[in-house]
């Protein structure tokens, strides 16, 4: 009788343990997945943002199933500082990453990155392509300045754009291909390019069976220079359809010298060369969009779209001749404004939020959406309220910064204004009314009628600096 009781008890125990394991696994599977799409050097010249020339049908698709943030801003208009800030949830003055060489773990060795947070909470965190900083094109196919602690797995595809660099046309010969205007109208298929291979690897991952939720980070290299895309994308943008940015006479007269990263407007290039560059940039955008579309299709084909949060972002914006400036590293609107679209299963669809937000808000947003216990010492705040009510009252401004040697520039963006100080104002100040002057043509910083506005916005920058200092001390004390 005793043996029989022990047998029955053992069976019940096994059944109970099996039930616990099964429900635990089910609970894990039911957690929302995250598809985290990063793009390099992409501004808001996109059809979903109202651009009349650039074709991005797959980003249009995403905007229709999510919330598009029309006033989202990078914390720093340079790859590594921006990505480090987003992925740690900390302002650049806390990470102390201001260039392309400093590795954030040397400053904050114990900080928990966004993917690391997911990995620590039973997610499979996989990186395909560029998420942390890479030198482009030199480090394509390597780990670059990646953070190994953040990932469960890492994949570094490389394609024809890397092996055929010798074919790239440079509009400023003698300069690095990654830091000047250069392009290639490539032979071959999408899938032969690095970004095409990145999409293929992402689809392979989506096709796999899995026993835990995923944080799939996909980092596209285009449209970073050199602008490389198959020829069919260049055919979409013939030079006779490309218009250059109109720059008024004496445009630079009221702009501080520190604000200009390029001292000779347009580097002195001809109108023909500038149109070549813009056409190539647009071609790279449409090529990237097509690869993103392949991943969206893979998500749906594997029936993962109903349980996957999608976040699409660019590390910073991109100047295309505004004030004679090109590329990044300035605090004008085009360089710091970025596309940001978030789709949440069961959430709002096809909505636009015009509230000012920052890339730094992505970390706390995903933490809340996935109910993960994030460190409460973050610089940003959750955007979940805006995902529920995109037009709600929202008075939080967005901050951006950049360095010019020993000079630092700090900029604050509100619904109406952009205000920028260089070296605390000693190297110049700028004030633009973004509602009346979206091209930032007239600097109003020294007009008597805007003295109060300047004072109030300057106070916001000082308050933000003080908050960063306090938060930095907390991190130092945590060591």
C-alpha positions in Angstrom: 0.0 0.0 0.0 2.9 2.3 0.9 4.6 1.6 -2.5 1.3 2.3 -4.3 0.9 5.6 -2.5 4.5 6.7 -3.4 3.9 5.7 -7.0 0.7 7.8 -7.2 2.4 10.7 -5.5 5.3 10.5 -7.9 2.9 10.6 -10.9 1.0 13.6 -9.5 4.3 15.4 -8.8 5.6 14.7 -12.4 2.3 16.0 -13.8 2.4 19.1 -11.6 6.0 19.8 -12.6 5.2 19.3 -16.3 2.2 21.7 -16.0 4.5 24.3 -14.3 7.1 23.9 -17.0 4.5 24.1 -19.8 2.8 27.2 -18.4 6.1 28.8 -17.8 7.1 28.2 -21.4 3.8 29.4 -22.6 4.1 32.6 -20.5 7.6 33.2 -22.0 6.3 32.7 -25.5 3.4 35.1 -25.0 5.7 37.9 -24.1 5.8 40.4 -26.9 8.7 40.1 -29.3 10.6 43.2 -30.4 11.8 43.9 -33.9 14.3 46.7 -33.5 15.3 48.3 -36.8 18.2 50.8 -36.9 19.1 52.8 -40.0 22.3 54.7 -40.6 22.3 58.5 -41.5 18.6 58.6 -42.5 16.7 61.9 -42.4 13.0 62.4 -42.8 13.0 62.6 -46.6 10.5 59.8 -46.7 7.1 59.5 -48.3 5.4 58.8 -45.0 6.8 62.1 -43.7 5.4 63.9 -46.7 8.4 64.0 -49.1 7.1 64.3 -52.6 10.0 62.5 -54.4 11.5 59.8 -52.2 9.6 56.5 -52.4 9.5 54.4 -49.2 6.4 52.2 -49.5 7.4 49.8 -46.8 7.9 52.6 -44.2 4.5 53.8 -45.4 3.2 50.3 -44.5 4.7 50.5 -41.0 3.3 54.0 -40.4 -0.2 52.7 -41.2 0.1 50.1 -38.4 1.7 52.2 -35.8 2.4 55.7 -34.5 4.8 58.0 -36.4 6.6 60.6 -34.4 7.1 63.7 -36.6 9.3 65.5 -34.1 11.8 63.0 -32.9 15.4 64.0 -32.3 18.8 62.5 -31.8 20.8 63.4 -28.8 24.0 63.8 -30.8 24.2 64.0 -34.6 27.0 61.5 -34.9 26.8 57.7 -35.1 28.6 56.4 -32.0 27.5 59.1 -29.5 23.9 58.8 -30.7 23.7 55.0 -30.6 25.4 54.8 -27.2 22.9 57.3 -25.8 19.9 55.4 -27.1 21.2 52.0 -26.1 22.2 53.0 -22.6 19.2 55.3 -22.1 21.7 58.0 -20.9 22.6 61.5 -22.2 25.9 61.9 -24.0 27.3 64.0 -21.1 26.7 60.9 -18.9 28.2 58.3 -21.2 31.0 60.8 -22.2 31.0 59.4 -25.7 31.5 62.4 -28.0 33.5 60.8 -30.9 33.8 57.5 -32.9 36.7 56.1 -30.8 35.5 56.1 -27.2 33.9 52.8 -26.0 31.2 53.4 -23.4 32.2 50.4 -21.2 35.4 52.2 -20.4 33.4 55.0 -18.8 30.4 53.0 -17.4 31.4 49.4 -17.2 28.3 48.2 -15.3 25.6 50.0 -17.3 22.8 47.7 -18.5 22.1 48.3 -22.2 18.7 48.0 -23.8 19.4 44.6 -25.5 21.2 43.5 -22.3 18.0 44.2 -20.3 16.0 41.9 -22.7 18.7 39.2 -22.6 18.6 39.2 -18.8 14.8 38.7 -18.9 14.8 35.5 -20.9 14.7 37.1 -24.3 16.9 35.9 -27.1 18.8 39.1 -28.1 20.3 38.8 -31.5 22.1 41.5 -33.5 22.3 41.4 -37.3 24.3 44.3 -38.8 25.1 47.7 -37.3 23.5 48.5 -33.9 26.4 49.8 -31.9 29.0 51.8 -33.8 30.8 50.5 -36.9 33.2 52.4 -39.1 31.5 52.4 -42.5 32.5 51.0 -44.9 35.8 49.9 -43.3 34.3 47.7 -40.6 31.4 46.1 -42.5 31.6 42.3 -41.8 33.2 42.7 -38.4 31.9 43.3 -34.9 33.1 46.9 -35.1 32.7 48.6 -31.7 30.0 46.3 -30.7 29.2 45.3 -27.1 29.4 41.6 -26.6 27.6 41.7 -23.2 24.4 42.9 -24.9 23.7 39.9 -27.2 22.9 36.2 -27.2 24.1 36.0 -30.8 25.7 38.3 -33.4 25.8 38.1 -37.2 27.9 40.3 -39.5 27.0 39.9 -43.1 29.1 41.4 -45.9 28.2 41.9 -49.5 29.3 43.3 -52.9 29.2 46.8 -51.6 32.2 45.9 -49.5 34.1 43.7 -51.9 33.6 46.2 -54.8 34.6 49.4 -53.0 37.1 50.1 -55.7 34.2 50.9 -58.0 32.8 53.7 -55.8 32.8 57.2 -57.3 34.0 59.8 -54.9 32.9 63.4 -55.5 35.7 64.6 -53.2 38.7 62.3 -54.1 41.3 61.9 -51.3 38.7 61.7 -48.5 37.5 58.6 -46.8 34.5 57.0 -48.5 32.6 57.0 -45.3 33.0 60.7 -44.5 32.5 62.3 -47.9 30.0 62.2 -50.8 30.5 59.0 -52.7 28.3 56.5 -54.5 28.0 53.4 -56.6 25.1 52.4 -58.9 25.7 48.7 -58.4 25.3 45.6 -60.6 23.6 42.6 -59.3 20.6 41.9 -57.0 19.5 43.3 -53.7 20.4 40.1 -51.9 24.0 40.5 -52.9 24.4 43.8 -51.1 25.3 43.8 -47.4 21.9 45.2 -46.4 20.2 42.6 -48.6 22.2 39.9 -46.8 21.2 41.5 -43.4 17.5 41.2 -44.4 18.0 37.6 -45.5 19.6 36.7 -42.2 16.7 38.4 -40.3 14.2 36.4 -42.3 16.1 33.1 -41.6 15.9 33.9 -37.9 12.1 34.6 -38.1 11.7 31.3 -39.8 13.2 29.4 -36.9 11.2 27.7 -34.2 11.9 29.2 -30.7 11.1 28.6 -27.1 11.5 32.2 -25.9 10.6 35.6 -27.1 13.1 37.6 -29.2 14.7 41.0 -29.3 15.8 41.0 -32.9 18.0 44.0 -33.7 18.5 44.6 -37.4 21.0 47.4 -38.4 21.0 48.6 -42.0 24.1 50.4 -43.3 22.5 52.4 -46.0 22.0 55.3 -46.7 25.4 55.9 -45.0 28.1 56.9 -47.5 29.2 55.5 -49.8 25.6 55.6 -51.2 25.4 52.1 -52.8 22.3 50.5 -54.2 21.5 48.4 -57.3 21.0 50.4 -60.4 17.3 50.1 -60.5 17.0 52.3 -57.5 19.2 55.0 -59.1 16.8 54.8 -62.1 14.0 56.0 -59.8 15.8 59.3 -59.3 17.0 60.8 -62.5 19.0 64.0 -62.1 16.4 66.1 -63.9 14.0 65.3 -61.0 16.4 66.4 -58.3 16.1 69.9 -56.9 18.8 71.5 -54.7 18.0 73.2 -51.5 17.4 76.9 -52.0 19.9 79.0 -50.0 19.1 82.7 -49.7 21.8 85.3 -50.4 23.7 86.2 -47.2 22.2 83.1 -45.5 25.3 82.7 -43.3 25.5 86.3 -42.1 23.5 85.7 -38.9 24.8 82.1 -38.2 27.7 81.7 -35.7 30.8 80.2 -37.2 30.8 77.4 -34.6 27.4 76.2 -36.0 29.0 75.4 -39.4 30.7 72.1 -39.7 31.5 72.8 -43.3 33.1 76.2 -43.7 33.1 76.3 -47.5 29.4 75.9 -48.5 28.8 72.7 -50.4 32.5 72.1 -50.3 32.6 74.2 -53.5 31.1 71.3 -55.5 29.1 72.0 -58.7 25.3 71.8 -58.9 25.7 68.7 -61.1 27.8 66.9 -58.4 25.3 67.9 -55.7 22.4 66.5 -57.7 24.4 63.3 -58.1 24.8 63.0 -54.4 21.2 63.6 -53.6 20.0 61.1 -56.3 22.4 58.5 -54.8 21.2 59.2 -51.3 17.5 58.8 -52.3 18.4 55.6 -54.2 20.0 54.2 -51.0 17.0 55.1 -49.0 14.6 53.2 -51.4 17.0 50.3 -51.4 17.0 50.1 -47.7 13.2 50.5 -47.6 12.9 47.4 -49.9 15.0 45.3 -47.5 12.9 46.4 -44.6 9.8 45.4 -46.5 11.3 41.9 -46.9 11.6 41.6 -43.1 8.0 42.9 -42.6 6.8 40.2 -45.1 8.8 37.5 -43.2 7.3 38.6 -39.9 3.8 38.2 -41.3 4.5 35.0 -43.1 5.6 33.4 -39.8 2.5 34.8 -38.1 4.7 36.8 -35.7 3.2 40.2 -36.6 0.4 39.9 -34.0 2.8 39.6 -31.1 5.8 41.7 -32.2 6.5 45.3 -31.3 8.3 47.1 -34.1 10.6 50.1 -33.5 12.1 51.9 -36.6 14.7 54.6 -36.0 17.7 56.4 -37.5 20.7 57.4 -35.4 20.5 61.0 -36.6 19.4 63.1 -39.5 21.3 64.4 -42.5 21.9 67.7 -44.2 21.5 67.9 -47.9 22.8 71.4 -48.6 20.8 73.4 -46.0 23.1 76.4 -45.2 25.7 74.8 -47.5 26.0 72.0 -44.9 26.1 68.3 -45.7 25.9 65.1 -43.8 25.8 65.3 -40.0 27.6 66.9 -36.9 25.5 70.1 -36.9 22.5 71.2 -34.7 20.3 72.3 -37.5 16.9 70.6 -37.8 17.8 68.4 -40.7 20.8 66.9 -38.9 19.1 66.1 -35.6 15.5 65.3 -36.6 15.0 61.6 -37.2 12.3 59.2 -38.3 10.8 57.2 -35.5 7.9 54.8 -35.9 6.6 52.4 -33.3 4.0 49.7 -33.9 2.4 47.9 -30.9 0.2 44.9 -31.5 -3.4 45.9 -30.6 -2.3 49.6 -30.3 -3.2 52.6 -32.4 -2.7 52.5 -36.1 -2.0 55.1 -38.7 -1.6 57.9 -36.2 0.9 60.8 -36.1 2.3 62.5 -33.0 3.7 65.9 -33.4 5.1 66.1 -29.8 8.8 66.6 -29.3 10.5 63.4 -28.3 14.1 62.0 -28.3 15.7 58.7 -29.3 16.7 58.5 -25.6 13.0 57.8 -24.8 13.1 54.4 -26.6 14.7 52.5 -23.8 12.1 53.4 -21.1 9.3 52.9 -23.7 10.3 49.4 -24.6 10.9 48.6 -20.9 7.3 49.6 -20.1 5.7 48.0 -23.1 7.4 44.6 -22.3 7.1 45.0 -18.5 10.8 44.7 -17.8 12.4 46.2 -14.7 14.6 48.8 -16.2 17.0 50.9 -14.1 15.1 54.0 -13.0 18.2 56.2 -13.5 17.5 56.9 -17.2 17.7 60.2 -19.0 14.6 59.7 -21.1 10.9 59.0 -20.3 8.4 56.4 -21.7 6.5 57.3 -24.8 3.7 54.9 -23.9 1.3 57.7 -23.1 1.8 59.2 -26.6 1.4 55.7 -28.1 -2.1 55.7 -26.5 -2.9 59.3 -27.2 -0.5 60.9 -29.7 -2.0 64.4 -29.4 -2.0 64.6 -25.6 -0.6 67.6 -23.8 3.2 67.1 -23.8 5.5 69.9 -22.7 8.8 68.0 -22.6 11.4 69.4 -25.0 14.0 67.5 -26.9 17.8 68.2 -26.4 20.7 67.7 -28.8 24.4 68.4 -28.6 27.6 68.3 -30.6 31.2 69.2 -30.2 33.5 71.4 -32.2 37.0 70.7 -30.8 36.9 72.3 -27.4 33.6 74.1 -28.1 30.3 72.4 -27.2 27.0 73.2 -28.7 23.7 72.5 -26.9 20.3 72.8 -28.5 16.7 72.6 -27.2 13.7 72.0 -29.4 10.2 72.8 -28.4 7.0 72.8 -30.4 7.7 76.3 -31.7 11.4 77.0 -31.2 14.9 75.7 -31.7 17.5 77.5 -29.5 21.2 76.7 -29.6 24.1 77.9 -27.5 27.8 77.5 -28.5 30.3 77.4 -25.7 27.6 78.6 -23.3 26.8 81.5 -25.6 30.3 82.8 -25.8 30.7 81.4 -29.4 27.3 82.4 -30.5 23.6 81.7 -30.0 20.8 80.8 -32.4 17.0 81.0 -32.2 14.6 79.9 -34.9 10.9 80.0 -35.0 10.2 76.5 -36.5 6.5 77.2 -37.1 7.2 80.3 -39.3 10.7 79.5 -40.5 11.2 75.7 -40.9 14.3 76.3 -43.0 15.9 78.1 -40.1 16.8 81.1 -42.3 16.4 83.9 -39.8 18.3 83.8 -36.5 16.1 85.7 -34.0 18.4 85.3 -30.9 19.4 88.9 -30.8 16.0 90.5 -31.5 14.7 92.5 -28.5 11.2 91.0 -28.7 12.5 87.5 -28.2 14.7 88.2 -25.2 12.3 86.4 -22.9 12.1 83.4 -25.2 16.0 83.2 -25.2 16.1 83.4 -21.4 13.5 80.7 -20.9 15.1 78.3 -23.4 18.6 79.0 -22.1 17.3 78.1 -18.6 16.1 74.7 -20.0 19.5 73.9 -21.3 21.1 74.8 -17.9 18.5 72.7 -16.1 19.1 69.7 -18.3 22.9 70.1 -17.7 22.3 70.1 -14.0 20.1 66.9 -14.2 22.8 65.2 -16.2 25.4 66.1 -13.7 23.3 64.7 -10.8 22.7 61.5 -12.8 26.4 61.1 -13.6 27.2 61.2 -9.9 24.6 58.5 -9.2 26.3 56.2 -11.8 29.7 57.0 -10.4 28.4 56.1 -6.9 27.1 52.8 -8.2 30.5 51.6 -9.2 
